[in-house]
Amino acid sequence: MPFIPHTEEDIAEMLASIGADSIEALFDEIPADLKGGTLKEVPPGLSEMEITRLMMERAGQDGFYQNYIGAGAYEHHIPAAVWQITTRGEFYSSYTPYQAEASQGTLQLLYEYQTMMASLTGMDVSNASMYDGATALAEAALMAVRSHKSSRRILIPETVHPVYRKVARAIVSNQKIEIVEVPFDQTSGQVRLESLDAFATDDVAALVIPQPNFFGVLEQVDALTDWAHSKNALAIGVVNPTALALLKPPGEWGETGADIAVGEGQPLGIPLSSGGPYFGFMACKNSLIRQIPGRIIGRTNDLDGKPGFVLTLQAREQHIRRSKATSNICTNQGLMVTAATIYMSLLGPDGLRRVATHSHANTSSLIKKLTAIPGVEQVFSSPFFHEAAIKLPSSAANALAKLKQNGILGGFNLQAHYPELENTLLVCATETKTEADIDNYVSQFRQALS
Amino acid sequence: MLIFEHARPGRRNYSQAPKTSASFDDIPDHLLRKKQPLLPEVSEMDTVRHYTRLSQKNFSIDTEFYPLGSCTMKYNPRACNALAMLPQYLSRHPLAPEDTGQGFLACMYELQEILKDVTGMAGITLAPMAGAQGELAGVMMIRAYHEAHGDFERTEIIVPDAAHGTNPATAVMCGFKVVEIPTDKEGNVDLNALKAAVGPKTAGLMLTNPSTLGVFEENIAEMSRVVHEAGGLLYYDGANLNAVLGKVKPGDMGFDVIHINLHKTFSTPHGGGGPGSAPIGVAKRLLPFMPVPFVTLENGKYRWVTEQERPQSIGHLSAHMGNAGVLLRAYIYVRLLGREGMNRIAEFATLNANYLMAELRKIGFEIAYPTRRASHEFIVTMKDIKDETGVTAMNLAKRLLDKGYHAPTTYFPILVPECLLIEPAETESKQTLDAFVTAMKEILDEIEQQPDMVKNAPHNMPLRKLDDVKAARELDLCWKPGA
């Protein structure tokens, strides 16, 4: 029997010990009229060889593409060691580290992760991760309202990832929290301070500030952070972790820094994998530590004074506080964080910065070459990190379809979320692309337009 | 030693990152970082050695028996991991067009159909990324359902006192008031208390069945009737689905919405605490409210159903479509087990639990609900032992670590004093269970002969008992250079 080791002799001895006639007798407390129901949609079992063939066939059907889509999930080189170590059984098949003495591996790794993320974001502390970037933003909004006390309004610019805005709305609206979307400047692609001035002091719990924003554009983070603080609101940064190797971290924005930093951790060694599993990161100032949701690891000592690690501040959490918890969140994304921590160790500060600068330079090169094609224009005038919007002289959908026929996923069609941005593509070339790849893209693009 | 303490300024890896830095002079200086982040400067070998050694400080299913109640720590087949990590699956961008992912989407669609069949529900969405998010989605749908019917007075969710902490926390996150109802002495929900609690304010009841007490709610049909007659809906927390898989379908028990913990019942890895995955199943009346996206099959092509087609959907719960890689592993697992394997999961999980319960009772442990069958788990209470010797459930748990066993769940459910919730899972052999019983007997003897030794356990682990109070009082959450 697959994955069940019992022999006939074992079964007989076990039933004798229990005093039951059959395995079926062990289900005698289930009312008979509820039992049964045959399975129609579950096919007969396959051997490992058969399922291998099936999964390889389906993988082959999907194949490989040269990918220029970013829009919240980014292709980066993942060093071989990352997943070889992450999928060691001791990481892969352990559970939440409730028994600290038997989980020092996971606990120490999470403490190292917290240290790395706090430093990368420039914040005081980090939790041990959230489900993904979108839910991390939703949790940050809840956290801001809990700490603000008088306002239940969150300002989110339209330059924040459109699905993040939807997720945040879906999650926080149950608690009578209002999400107000702030329009962006169609020329710069940034949020403008003037569009914020309609909001009064003390009636905003937090302003969300993306860096880079969904269009790849760099926002005026210092001014936005200071605006939030001038209104007695918190500043929540939504940031790309690769970019943080190059860009000013949220903790240093404006006069006193952002209060909470969140984002999608996927670029740190997590494969694209159709959208998950990824992980969200969340860091904050010391003053907000008791409001942060999720697991937090602390360093302490054992009975002999030797240093070790434990889950701490558990009084915030659902298994202790139940209906009074800061969130219903139960686990973090442990295995993804394991991979990200190993990724950050392998790259180090200099390696991550190289990834960031090459991703920036490749996208700059791509945009320069594409906008040399007559009729193709860069949409926004502001500097960008590693993706940018371009407007096509003809149907963007057609161009994408033609590129796809030649093995290229040419970008993300912004019209899906921004109806006013017709025939506009968001394109991204990370460090994984060579100059030859970019030239090939440009040449295919030129043909796709003609 | 921390990874940062292995570091030396200027040490770096040369193969993993681009060979040079590139230009960024078009980015204004005031937007740039001035001080480099505290990432370790270590070699590849330092990193590999450090994290390999850290891994060796963990207990895991691959290395130890891990009878952690309510967590279903069963063997995670290696084929599921290897095949979900084929490079085409890993490299697929979430926003890549559907026609470039028909192989992947076929797996997702078939998984939806299989889960629908196994649970007896009318629709499945794979979107939620963890059990707690599955609960959130389910309770949001209950709220959306009542509101769609113009009923805004249903402000209460009923939760039994034995429920997981996530249940009441979720209800509050969805804007509901929690009404807790007690358990009777046989471990069933107190039916009279339920009858007294329901009314025009009842939005729904959240229930785990079998419950966290390790027993099947015998009155489930009556409970379902009581809640439905009051106009409420029934939520099934699928944490314990492993115990009844292929035996009873939640849909047949009258549940309107359920979540399934794939990281438990469908053997996807727990990964040191995530990623999970918790597809939700719904009865027909909740179909319009399902979160998006989910997969449909039309004219031989698979595609995502979006919110435009489902205007009443509760919306998106993640940036993309949930934990795809976890879903692939679950799909591979069900295909390996097949129809005939589904029934065996519950059968052998239940056999193992009842055998272990019988053997532990024989050597002198007190079972919390001795007249009941165990489901796939059961509870030992150490109340009398503690009263007589001062040795607690946590002391015994730590002593088990010394003997090479992960501890059962302790102090949950909270209504049983000094409890150990023990779930052996179907993948363990009789020989492993017998060895565990021997270890438990040794500890019983130790409690009698040298209780202080047991109280001070663990003794054979890399560290002795850790100071939780110091951790919470003198917060040290990040390493600082020179500290």
Boltz contact constraints between the chains, C-beta under 6 A:
constraints:
  - contact:
      token1: [A, 1]
      token2: [B, 344]
      max_distance: 6.0
  - contact:
      token1: [A, 2]
      token2: [B, 336]
      max_distance: 6.0
  - contact:
      token1: [A, 2]
      token2: [B, 337]
      max_distance: 6.0
  - contact:
      token1: [A, 2]
      token2: [B, 341]
      max_distance: 6.0
  - contact:
      token1: [A, 3]
      token2: [B, 75]
      max_distance: 6.0
  - contact:
      token1: [A, 3]
      token2: [B, 427]
      max_distance: 6.0
  - contact:
      token1: [A, 4]
      token2: [B, 344]
      max_distance: 6.0
  - contact:
      token1: [A, 4]
      token2: [B, 348]
      max_distance: 6.0
  - contact:
      token1: [A, 4]
      token2: [B, 426]
      max_distance: 6.0
  - contact:
      token1: [A, 5]
      token2: [B, 429]
      max_distance: 6.0
  - contact:
      token1: [A, 10]
      token2: [B, 430]
      max_distance: 6.0
  - contact:
      token1: [A, 14]
      token2: [B, 351]
      max_distance: 6.0
  - contact:
      token1: [A, 14]
      token2: [B, 355]
      max_distance: 6.0
  - contact:
      token1: [A, 14]
      token2: [B, 430]
      max_distance: 6.0
  - contact:
      token1: [A, 17]
      token2: [B, 355]
      max_distance: 6.0
  - contact:
      token1: [A, 17]
      token2: [B, 358]
      max_distance: 6.0
  - contact:
      token1: [A, 18]
      token2: [B, 354]
      max_distance: 6.0
  - contact:
      token1: [A, 18]
      token2: [B, 355]
      max_distance: 6.0
  - contact:
      token1: [A, 18]
      token2: [B, 358]
      max_distance: 6.0
  - contact:
      token1: [A, 23]
      token2: [B, 347]
      max_distance: 6.0
  - contact:
      token1: [A, 23]
      token2: [B, 351]
      max_distance: 6.0
  - contact:
      token1: [A, 26]
      token2: [B, 350]
      max_distance: 6.0
  - contact:
      token1: [A, 26]
      token2: [B, 354]
      max_distance: 6.0
  - contact:
      token1: [A, 26]
      token2: [B, 373]
      max_distance: 6.0
  - contact:
      token1: [A, 27]
      token2: [B, 247]
      max_distance: 6.0
  - contact:
      token1: [A, 29]
      token2: [B, 216]
      max_distance: 6.0
  - contact:
      token1: [A, 29]
      token2: [B, 218]
      max_distance: 6.0
  - contact:
      token1: [A, 29]
      token2: [B, 373]
      max_distance: 6.0
  - contact:
      token1: [A, 30]
      token2: [B, 216]
      max_distance: 6.0
  - contact:
      token1: [A, 30]
      token2: [B, 248]
      max_distance: 6.0
  - contact:
      token1: [A, 34]
      token2: [B, 248]
      max_distance: 6.0
  - contact:
      token1: [A, 34]
      token2: [B, 252]
      max_distance: 6.0
  - contact:
      token1: [A, 34]
      token2: [B, 253]
      max_distance: 6.0
  - contact:
      token1: [A, 35]
      token2: [B, 248]
      max_distance: 6.0
  - contact:
      token1: [A, 37]
      token2: [B, 249]
      max_distance: 6.0
  - contact:
      token1: [A, 37]
      token2: [B, 252]
      max_distance: 6.0
  - contact:
      token1: [A, 39]
      token2: [B, 117]
      max_distance: 6.0
  - contact:
      token1: [A, 39]
      token2: [B, 339]
      max_distance: 6.0
  - contact:
      token1: [A, 40]
      token2: [B, 117]
      max_distance: 6.0
  - contact:
      token1: [A, 41]
      token2: [B, 113]
      max_distance: 6.0
  - contact:
      token1: [A, 41]
      token2: [B, 114]
      max_distance: 6.0
  - contact:
      token1: [A, 41]
      token2: [B, 117]
      max_distance: 6.0
  - contact:
      token1: [A, 42]
      token2: [B, 114]
      max_distance: 6.0
  - contact:
      token1: [A, 42]
      token2: [B, 117]
      max_distance: 6.0
  - contact:
      token1: [A, 42]
      token2: [B, 339]
      max_distance: 6.0
  - contact:
      token1: [A, 42]
      token2: [B, 342]
      max_distance: 6.0
  - contact:
      token1: [A, 44]
      token2: [B, 338]
      max_distance: 6.0
  - contact:
      token1: [A, 44]
      token2: [B, 339]
      max_distance: 6.0
  - contact:
      token1: [A, 45]
      token2: [B, 337]
      max_distance: 6.0
  - contact:
      token1: [A, 45]
      token2: [B, 338]
      max_distance: 6.0
  - contact:
      token1: [A, 45]
      token2: [B, 341]
      max_distance: 6.0
  - contact:
      token1: [A, 46]
      token2: [B, 335]
      max_distance: 6.0
  - contact:
      token1: [A, 48]
      token2: [B, 79]
      max_distance: 6.0
  - contact:
      token1: [A, 51]
      token2: [B, 332]
      max_distance: 6.0
  - contact:
      token1: [A, 51]
      token2: [B, 335]
      max_distance: 6.0
  - contact:
      token1: [A, 51]
      token2: [B, 336]
      max_distance: 6.0
  - contact:
      token1: [A, 55]
      token2: [B, 83]
      max_distance: 6.0
  - contact:
      token1: [A, 58]
      token2: [B, 103]
      max_distance: 6.0
  - contact:
      token1: [A, 59]
      token2: [B, 86]
      max_distance: 6.0
  - contact:
      token1: [A, 59]
      token2: [B, 88]
      max_distance: 6.0
  - contact:
      token1: [A, 59]
      token2: [B, 89]
      max_distance: 6.0
  - contact:
      token1: [A, 61]
      token2: [B, 102]
      max_distance: 6.0
  - contact:
      token1: [A, 61]
      token2: [B, 103]
      max_distance: 6.0
  - contact:
      token1: [A, 62]
      token2: [B, 88]
      max_distance: 6.0
  - contact:
      token1: [A, 62]
      token2: [B, 101]
      max_distance: 6.0
  - contact:
      token1: [A, 62]
      token2: [B, 103]
      max_distance: 6.0
  - contact:
      token1: [A, 62]
      token2: [B, 104]
      max_distance: 6.0
  - contact:
      token1: [A, 67]
      token2: [B, 93]
      max_distance: 6.0
  - contact:
      token1: [A, 69]
      token2: [B, 93]
      max_distance: 6.0
  - contact:
      token1: [A, 69]
      token2: [B, 95]
      max_distance: 6.0
  - contact:
      token1: [A, 71]
      token2: [B, 95]
      max_distance: 6.0
  - contact:
      token1: [A, 72]
      token2: [B, 319]
      max_distance: 6.0
  - contact:
      token1: [A, 73]
      token2: [B, 94]
      max_distance: 6.0
  - contact:
      token1: [A, 79]
      token2: [B, 16]
      max_distance: 6.0
  - contact:
      token1: [A, 81]
      token2: [B, 48]
      max_distance: 6.0
  - contact:
      token1: [A, 85]
      token2: [B, 51]
      max_distance: 6.0
  - contact:
      token1: [A, 88]
      token2: [B, 55]
      max_distance: 6.0
  - contact:
      token1: [A, 89]
      token2: [B, 60]
      max_distance: 6.0
  - contact:
      token1: [A, 89]
      token2: [B, 62]
      max_distance: 6.0
  - contact:
      token1: [A, 90]
      token2: [B, 55]
      max_distance: 6.0
  - contact:
      token1: [A, 90]
      token2: [B, 58]
      max_distance: 6.0
  - contact:
      token1: [A, 90]
      token2: [B, 60]
      max_distance: 6.0
  - contact:
      token1: [A, 91]
      token2: [B, 55]
      max_distance: 6.0
  - contact:
      token1: [A, 91]
      token2: [B, 272]
      max_distance: 6.0
  - contact:
      token1: [A, 92]
      token2: [B, 269]
      max_distance: 6.0
  - contact:
      token1: [A, 93]
      token2: [B, 60]
      max_distance: 6.0
  - contact:
      token1: [A, 93]
      token2: [B, 61]
      max_distance: 6.0
  - contact:
      token1: [A, 93]
      token2: [B, 62]
      max_distance: 6.0
  - contact:
      token1: [A, 93]
      token2: [B, 76]
      max_distance: 6.0
  - contact:
      token1: [A, 93]
      token2: [B, 269]
      max_distance: 6.0
  - contact:
      token1: [A, 94]
      token2: [B, 58]
      max_distance: 6.0
  - contact:
      token1: [A, 94]
      token2: [B, 60]
      max_distance: 6.0
  - contact:
      token1: [A, 94]
      token2: [B, 272]
      max_distance: 6.0
  - contact:
      token1: [A, 95]
      token2: [B, 71]
      max_distance: 6.0
  - contact:
      token1: [A, 95]
      token2: [B, 270]
      max_distance: 6.0
  - contact:
      token1: [A, 96]
      token2: [B, 273]
      max_distance: 6.0
  - contact:
      token1: [A, 99]
      token2: [B, 407]
      max_distance: 6.0
  - contact:
      token1: [A, 100]
      token2: [B, 466]
      max_distance: 6.0
  - contact:
      token1: [A, 101]
      token2: [B, 401]
      max_distance: 6.0
  - contact:
      token1: [A, 101]
      token2: [B, 458]
      max_distance: 6.0
  - contact:
      token1: [A, 101]
      token2: [B, 461]
      max_distance: 6.0
  - contact:
      token1: [A, 101]
      token2: [B, 463]
      max_distance: 6.0
  - contact:
      token1: [A, 102]
      token2: [B, 59]
      max_distance: 6.0
  - contact:
      token1: [A, 102]
      token2: [B, 401]
      max_distance: 6.0
  - contact:
      token1: [A, 103]
      token2: [B, 58]
      max_distance: 6.0
  - contact:
      token1: [A, 104]
      token2: [B, 57]
      max_distance: 6.0
  - contact:
      token1: [A, 105]
      token2: [B, 54]
      max_distance: 6.0
  - contact:
      token1: [A, 105]
      token2: [B, 55]
      max_distance: 6.0
  - contact:
      token1: [A, 105]
      token2: [B, 57]
      max_distance: 6.0
  - contact:
      token1: [A, 105]
      token2: [B, 58]
      max_distance: 6.0
  - contact:
      token1: [A, 106]
      token2: [B, 58]
      max_distance: 6.0
  - contact:
      token1: [A, 106]
      token2: [B, 272]
      max_distance: 6.0
  - contact:
      token1: [A, 108]
      token2: [B, 54]
      max_distance: 6.0
  - contact:
      token1: [A, 109]
      token2: [B, 54]
      max_distance: 6.0
  - contact:
      token1: [A, 112]
      token2: [B, 3]
      max_distance: 6.0
  - contact:
      token1: [A, 114]
      token2: [B, 477]
      max_distance: 6.0
  - contact:
      token1: [A, 114]
      token2: [B, 478]
      max_distance: 6.0
  - contact:
      token1: [A, 115]
      token2: [B, 478]
      max_distance: 6.0
  - contact:
      token1: [A, 115]
      token2: [B, 479]
      max_distance: 6.0
  - contact:
      token1: [A, 116]
      token2: [B, 39]
      max_distance: 6.0
  - contact:
      token1: [A, 118]
      token2: [B, 478]
      max_distance: 6.0
  - contact:
      token1: [A, 119]
      token2: [B, 37]
      max_distance: 6.0
  - contact:
      token1: [A, 119]
      token2: [B, 38]
      max_distance: 6.0
  - contact:
      token1: [A, 120]
      token2: [B, 37]
      max_distance: 6.0
  - contact:
      token1: [A, 125]
      token2: [B, 477]
      max_distance: 6.0
  - contact:
      token1: [A, 131]
      token2: [B, 129]
      max_distance: 6.0
  - contact:
      token1: [A, 132]
      token2: [B, 318]
      max_distance: 6.0
  - contact:
      token1: [A, 132]
      token2: [B, 319]
      max_distance: 6.0
  - contact:
      token1: [A, 133]
      token2: [B, 319]
      max_distance: 6.0
  - contact:
      token1: [A, 134]
      token2: [B, 318]
      max_distance: 6.0
  - contact:
      token1: [A, 134]
      token2: [B, 319]
      max_distance: 6.0
  - contact:
      token1: [A, 163]
      token2: [B, 316]
      max_distance: 6.0
  - contact:
      token1: [A, 163]
      token2: [B, 319]
      max_distance: 6.0
  - contact:
      token1: [A, 166]
      token2: [B, 315]
      max_distance: 6.0
  - contact:
      token1: [A, 166]
      token2: [B, 316]
      max_distance: 6.0
  - contact:
      token1: [A, 167]
      token2: [B, 316]
      max_distance: 6.0
  - contact:
      token1: [A, 170]
      token2: [B, 315]
      max_distance: 6.0
  - contact:
      token1: [A, 174]
      token2: [B, 174]
      max_distance: 6.0
  - contact:
      token1: [A, 174]
      token2: [B, 175]
      max_distance: 6.0
  - contact:
      token1: [A, 175]
      token2: [B, 175]
      max_distance: 6.0
  - contact:
      token1: [A, 218]
      token2: [B, 31]
      max_distance: 6.0
  - contact:
      token1: [A, 247]
      token2: [B, 31]
      max_distance: 6.0
  - contact:
      token1: [A, 247]
      token2: [B, 33]
      max_distance: 6.0
  - contact:
      token1: [A, 248]
      token2: [B, 31]
      max_distance: 6.0
  - contact:
      token1: [A, 248]
      token2: [B, 33]
      max_distance: 6.0
  - contact:
      token1: [A, 271]
      token2: [B, 90]
      max_distance: 6.0
  - contact:
      token1: [A, 272]
      token2: [B, 93]
      max_distance: 6.0
  - contact:
      token1: [A, 273]
      token2: [B, 90]
      max_distance: 6.0
  - contact:
      token1: [A, 273]
      token2: [B, 324]
      max_distance: 6.0
  - contact:
      token1: [A, 273]
      token2: [B, 325]
      max_distance: 6.0
  - contact:
      token1: [A, 274]
      token2: [B, 92]
      max_distance: 6.0
  - contact:
      token1: [A, 274]
      token2: [B, 94]
      max_distance: 6.0
  - contact:
      token1: [A, 274]
      token2: [B, 104]
      max_distance: 6.0
  - contact:
      token1: [A, 274]
      token2: [B, 324]
      max_distance: 6.0
  - contact:
      token1: [A, 275]
      token2: [B, 94]
      max_distance: 6.0
  - contact:
      token1: [A, 275]
      token2: [B, 320]
      max_distance: 6.0
  - contact:
      token1: [A, 275]
      token2: [B, 321]
      max_distance: 6.0
  - contact:
      token1: [A, 275]
      token2: [B, 324]
      max_distance: 6.0
  - contact:
      token1: [A, 276]
      token2: [B, 322]
      max_distance: 6.0
  - contact:
      token1: [A, 276]
      token2: [B, 323]
      max_distance: 6.0
  - contact:
      token1: [A, 276]
      token2: [B, 324]
      max_distance: 6.0
  - contact:
      token1: [A, 277]
      token2: [B, 275]
      max_distance: 6.0
  - contact:
      token1: [A, 277]
      token2: [B, 323]
      max_distance: 6.0
  - contact:
      token1: [A, 277]
      token2: [B, 325]
      max_distance: 6.0
  - contact:
      token1: [A, 277]
      token2: [B, 326]
      max_distance: 6.0
  - contact:
      token1: [A, 298]
      token2: [B, 471]
      max_distance: 6.0
  - contact:
      token1: [A, 298]
      token2: [B, 476]
      max_distance: 6.0
  - contact:
      token1: [A, 298]
      token2: [B, 477]
      max_distance: 6.0
  - contact:
      token1: [A, 299]
      token2: [B, 476]
      max_distance: 6.0
  - contact:
      token1: [A, 300]
      token2: [B, 466]
      max_distance: 6.0
  - contact:
      token1: [A, 300]
      token2: [B, 467]
      max_distance: 6.0
  - contact:
      token1: [A, 300]
      token2: [B, 470]
      max_distance: 6.0
  - contact:
      token1: [A, 300]
      token2: [B, 471]
      max_distance: 6.0
  - contact:
      token1: [A, 301]
      token2: [B, 467]
      max_distance: 6.0
  - contact:
      token1: [A, 302]
      token2: [B, 463]
      max_distance: 6.0
  - contact:
      token1: [A, 302]
      token2: [B, 464]
      max_distance: 6.0
  - contact:
      token1: [A, 302]
      token2: [B, 466]
      max_distance: 6.0
  - contact:
      token1: [A, 303]
      token2: [B, 464]
      max_distance: 6.0
  - contact:
      token1: [A, 303]
      token2: [B, 465]
      max_distance: 6.0
  - contact:
      token1: [A, 304]
      token2: [B, 464]
      max_distance: 6.0
  - contact:
      token1: [A, 306]
      token2: [B, 463]
      max_distance: 6.0
  - contact:
      token1: [A, 308]
      token2: [B, 463]
      max_distance: 6.0
  - contact:
      token1: [A, 308]
      token2: [B, 466]
      max_distance: 6.0
  - contact:
      token1: [A, 310]
      token2: [B, 466]
      max_distance: 6.0
  - contact:
      token1: [A, 310]
      token2: [B, 468]
      max_distance: 6.0
  - contact:
      token1: [A, 310]
      token2: [B, 471]
      max_distance: 6.0
  - contact:
      token1: [A, 312]
      token2: [B, 471]
      max_distance: 6.0
  - contact:
      token1: [A, 312]
      token2: [B, 472]
      max_distance: 6.0
  - contact:
      token1: [A, 318]
      token2: [B, 165]
      max_distance: 6.0
  - contact:
      token1: [A, 318]
      token2: [B, 166]
      max_distance: 6.0
  - contact:
      token1: [A, 318]
      token2: [B, 169]
      max_distance: 6.0
  - contact:
      token1: [A, 319]
      token2: [B, 165]
      max_distance: 6.0
  - contact:
      token1: [A, 322]
      token2: [B, 165]
      max_distance: 6.0
  - contact:
      token1: [A, 322]
      token2: [B, 168]
      max_distance: 6.0
  - contact:
      token1: [A, 323]
      token2: [B, 168]
      max_distance: 6.0
  - contact:
      token1: [A, 323]
      token2: [B, 172]
      max_distance: 6.0
  - contact:
      token1: [A, 323]
      token2: [B, 178]
      max_distance: 6.0
  - contact:
      token1: [A, 325]
      token2: [B, 169]
      max_distance: 6.0
  - contact:
      token1: [A, 328]
      token2: [B, 132]
      max_distance: 6.0
  - contact:
      token1: [A, 328]
      token2: [B, 166]
      max_distance: 6.0
  - contact:
      token1: [A, 328]
      token2: [B, 169]
      max_distance: 6.0
  - contact:
      token1: [A, 328]
      token2: [B, 170]
      max_distance: 6.0
  - contact:
      token1: [A, 328]
      token2: [B, 173]
      max_distance: 6.0
  - contact:
      token1: [A, 329]
      token2: [B, 132]
      max_distance: 6.0
  - contact:
      token1: [A, 330]
      token2: [B, 132]
      max_distance: 6.0
  - contact:
      token1: [A, 330]
      token2: [B, 166]
      max_distance: 6.0
  - contact:
      token1: [A, 331]
      token2: [B, 130]
      max_distance: 6.0
  - contact:
      token1: [A, 331]
      token2: [B, 273]
      max_distance: 6.0
  - contact:
      token1: [A, 331]
      token2: [B, 274]
      max_distance: 6.0
  - contact:
      token1: [A, 332]
      token2: [B, 273]
      max_distance: 6.0
  - contact:
      token1: [A, 332]
      token2: [B, 274]
      max_distance: 6.0
  - contact:
      token1: [A, 333]
      token2: [B, 274]
      max_distance: 6.0
  - contact:
      token1: [A, 333]
      token2: [B, 275]
      max_distance: 6.0
  - contact:
      token1: [A, 334]
      token2: [B, 271]
      max_distance: 6.0
  - contact:
      token1: [A, 334]
      token2: [B, 272]
      max_distance: 6.0
  - contact:
      token1: [A, 334]
      token2: [B, 273]
      max_distance: 6.0
  - contact:
      token1: [A, 334]
      token2: [B, 274]
      max_distance: 6.0
  - contact:
      token1: [A, 335]
      token2: [B, 271]
      max_distance: 6.0
  - contact:
      token1: [A, 342]
      token2: [B, 51]
      max_distance: 6.0
  - contact:
      token1: [A, 344]
      token2: [B, 39]
      max_distance: 6.0
  - contact:
      token1: [A, 345]
      token2: [B, 3]
      max_distance: 6.0
  - contact:
      token1: [A, 345]
      token2: [B, 40]
      max_distance: 6.0
  - contact:
      token1: [A, 345]
      token2: [B, 42]
      max_distance: 6.0
  - contact:
      token1: [A, 345]
      token2: [B, 47]
      max_distance: 6.0
  - contact:
      token1: [A, 346]
      token2: [B, 13]
      max_distance: 6.0
  - contact:
      token1: [A, 346]
      token2: [B, 16]
      max_distance: 6.0
  - contact:
      token1: [A, 346]
      token2: [B, 47]
      max_distance: 6.0
  - contact:
      token1: [A, 347]
      token2: [B, 17]
      max_distance: 6.0
  - contact:
      token1: [A, 348]
      token2: [B, 12]
      max_distance: 6.0
  - contact:
      token1: [A, 348]
      token2: [B, 39]
      max_distance: 6.0
  - contact:
      token1: [A, 348]
      token2: [B, 41]
      max_distance: 6.0
  - contact:
      token1: [A, 349]
      token2: [B, 36]
      max_distance: 6.0
  - contact:
      token1: [A, 349]
      token2: [B, 37]
      max_distance: 6.0
  - contact:
      token1: [A, 349]
      token2: [B, 39]
      max_distance: 6.0
  - contact:
      token1: [A, 350]
      token2: [B, 12]
      max_distance: 6.0
  - contact:
      token1: [A, 351]
      token2: [B, 17]
      max_distance: 6.0
  - contact:
      token1: [A, 354]
      token2: [B, 17]
      max_distance: 6.0
  - contact:
      token1: [A, 354]
      token2: [B, 18]
      max_distance: 6.0
  - contact:
      token1: [A, 354]
      token2: [B, 21]
      max_distance: 6.0
  - contact:
      token1: [A, 355]
      token2: [B, 17]
      max_distance: 6.0
  - contact:
      token1: [A, 357]
      token2: [B, 21]
      max_distance: 6.0
  - contact:
      token1: [A, 357]
      token2: [B, 22]
      max_distance: 6.0
  - contact:
      token1: [A, 357]
      token2: [B, 24]
      max_distance: 6.0
  - contact:
      token1: [A, 358]
      token2: [B, 18]
      max_distance: 6.0
  - contact:
      token1: [A, 358]
      token2: [B, 22]
      max_distance: 6.0
  - contact:
      token1: [A, 360]
      token2: [B, 24]
      max_distance: 6.0
  - contact:
      token1: [A, 361]
      token2: [B, 22]
      max_distance: 6.0
  - contact:
      token1: [A, 361]
      token2: [B, 23]
      max_distance: 6.0
  - contact:
      token1: [A, 383]
      token2: [B, 26]
      max_distance: 6.0
  - contact:
      token1: [A, 383]
      token2: [B, 27]
      max_distance: 6.0
  - contact:
      token1: [A, 409]
      token2: [B, 96]
      max_distance: 6.0
  - contact:
      token1: [A, 412]
      token2: [B, 95]
      max_distance: 6.0
  - contact:
      token1: [A, 431]
      token2: [B, 18]
      max_distance: 6.0
